[in-house]
Amino acid sequence: RMEPSVVKLPSPEDVQLAYAEAASAISFIVERVGHEGLREIMRQMAREEPKGAKASIQRVLGMDFERFEREWKTYLASKGFKERKGVTLRRYKLKEGKADEERMEMEEIKSLVARNRAHLGDRLRERGRRGAALLEYRRALSEAPDTVVIMTRLSSILMEMDRFEEALEQLTTAKTISPDHPTLYTYLGKIHLKLGNLKSAKEAFESSIQINPFNPEIHRGLSKVFEQLGDDAMAAKEAAIADRLEKR
């Protein structure tokens, strides 16, 4: 179904499953024939007509493709992968301003009760009622445990209240559920910077940039890290990137 492109797949779930299958197959091949074997498969694929990996895999691994698939599935089963409760696939679409971003985030909360509580928490927070907002976010999370959108809101309000260790606990849990969520790494960077953990702050901000390099806030945070590390050149570079992004 992936031919001629993953674009042909019907849903984000199918696309991510296809990437996961391909990545695990590559790991299996490397375990069997090493990186040189993988390179040889790639070289043969480049010469194959019609294009495809099947014939190259059969020649290099010395087995028919049906056996390859069976042994690959056995290899997968040996990894002991388990479904992680709360994990959802992020869906991307063009947004129009802050209000649209907030609406899209709220739609990720499946429980209507939890969504309403999170919305109330947002409104209370806007009015400066942090304690009440914190209570509503906790109630929302109890209705929809392992929901990353709520966890980020809860972490953010805890950070505003200087309760960094509690925020760190929420973010660490959220990262295991959604390891490609840039906001988590941005918040982790801010907390570690505040606590003076410069190495961890640098790693968190750099991870966030790898996911979304267009957020000036991340580059600004990384600039502060480099400044405290005494790397003035990198601090100036990141600050300049943040300035350019803010002018877009």
N, C-alpha and C positions, 0 to 999 in steps of 0.2 A: 504493500500500500504506500510505501515511501517513494516509489518511483513516479516521476523523475526527481521529486523533491519532497522534503517534509512538509512543504506548504500544502501539499495535497491531502495531508492528514486532517481529519474533521474537527479535532478539538485540541486545546492546550495539553490535556492529559495524554493524548496520543503522541503529541510531539515530544513531551518530556519522557514518556515511556520509551520512545524510539531512541532518544539520546542515551538513556540509561542502559538500554539493551546493547547499543553499539559500544558504549564505554566498558561494560562488563565483558563483552566479547573480546575487546582489545586486551583487557587485563588477562583474560584466559589465554589468549594467544601468546602474550609476552611470557606468561608463566610456563608455557609449553616449549616455545622455541626462542625465547629471548627477544630483545629489541632488534637484533640483527634479522631474526626471522620475520618480525613485523615489517621491517624496512624492505625485505625481499618481497613480501606480499604486496606492498605498495608499489614497488618497481614493476612487478609483473602486472598488477592492475592497470598501470599506465600504458602497458603495451597490449592489453587484452582488447579484442574486438569480438562481440560487443562488450562494452564496459561492464564491470561487475567484479565482486570479490570472490565468488564461489569457487571458480576454477583455481585461482591463486592460492586460496586457503587449502584446498584439497591437496595441491602439489606440495606446498611447504610443510604442512602438518602431516602429510602422508596418510590421510584417511578420507573416506567419502564424506560428503557434506551432511548426510543424515547422522553419521556417527559424531561428527563435529557438533551438531546441534544437541545430541543426547548428552555428550560429555560436558558441553558448556552448561546445560541445565543442571547437571549433577554438581558442577563447580559452583553455580549460583546457590543451589540448595545448601551446599557446605558452608556458605557464608553466614547462614542463620539470620538473614534479614527479617525484621519484623515490622509490621505497620505501626507507625507512631501516631498515637491519638492526637487529634488537633491539627495535623498537617493538612494544608490545603494548597492548591496550586494558585499562584498569583496570576491574575488576568490583567493584561495591559491594554490600555486604550488612551487616545488623546484626551487630555483634560483641558478644561477652560477655567483657569483661575483657582483660587484657594477653596471657594465654596464647592466647586465640582470635585476637587480632591477629597474634601471631607465627606461628601455624599458617597463617593466611590468607596471610601474606607468603611463607612457605616454599612454599606451593602455586603461587606465581607462578614458581618456579624449575622449568623443564621438565626439566632434566637431573637424574636421580636421583643421579648421582655428585656433581654440583655442590651439590645440596641437602644431601647428607650432609656434605660438606666445610663448607658454611656453618653447618650445625647444630653440627658439631664446633667451629667457630670461636666460635660463641655460648657453648658450654659452657666452652671455654678462657678466654674473656673473663670469664665469671662468676667463674672461679677466680683472676682477676688475672694470667693468663698472656698478656699483651698481644702479646708477640713471636710466640708460637706461634699465637695467634688470627689475627694479621695474615697469617702464612704460609698458614693454612688458607683465609682469605678470598681471598688471591691465587690459590691453587690452584683454588678454586671458580670464580673469574672466568675462569681459563684454560680451564675445562671449559665454561663458559657465558658467553662474551664478550657484552658489551652487555646484561647482565641488571641492571636498575636496583636490584633488591632487594639484590643482592650488592654493587653499587657503593656503596649507602648504608651498608652495614655496614662496608665497607672504609674509606670516608671517615670514619665515626664513630671507628673505632679509631685511624686516623691523627691525628684531632683530639685524642684522648686522649693521644697520644704527642707532641703539639705539632709534628707534621709537617704544618703547615697548607698549605703550597704543594702538597704531594702530594695532600692531601685536596681542595684546590681544583681540581686537574686532573681528578680523578675526578668531582667534582660537575658541572663544566662539561660533560664528556662526557655524563653521565647526563641533564643538562637538555635536551640536544638530542634525546635519545631519548624522554624523558617530561616534557614541559614543564609538565604540570599536577600534578606530584607535590609535595605541600606540604613533605615532609620535606627535599627537596633545597634548597628556598629557606630553610628554617629553619637548616639546617647552613651554607649560604652566609652567612646573616645572622650566625651565631655567629663564623664565621671572619673575616669582614670587620670585625666589631666587635673581635675580638681583635687584628687587625692595624692597627686604627685607621682603617680605610676607612669612615668613618661614613655617607657618602652611599650607598655600595654596600650597607652593612648595612641601612640604612633601606629601600632599594628591595627588598632580598631579604625582609625581614620583612613588609613591606606586601604583597608578592606572595603570600607564604605565607598571610597573613590573608585575602586575596581568595579563596583556594582553600578554606581551613578556618579560619573565624574563632573556633572554639570551643576552640582549644588554648591554655591559659594560658601555656605556655612561650614562645610566639611573642610574645604581648603583653608578657611580662616582658622579653624581649630588646629589643623596640622601645622599651620604657620606658627601658632603659639607654642606648639610642642617643640618645633625646631629652634625657636627662639630660646626656650628654656634649656635645650640641649646644647646651646652655644653655636648652632649652625646657622649663622646669619644669612649666608647665601641662599640656603634652602628656605629659610623663613621668609625672605624677601620674594623668592620665586612663588611660593604658595600664596602669599599675600597679593601678589600681582595677578595671579590666576583668579583669586576671589574677586578682586576689583573688576576685572574684565567681565566675569560672569554676572556680577551685580548690575553692570551697565547694559546687559543684553535687553 
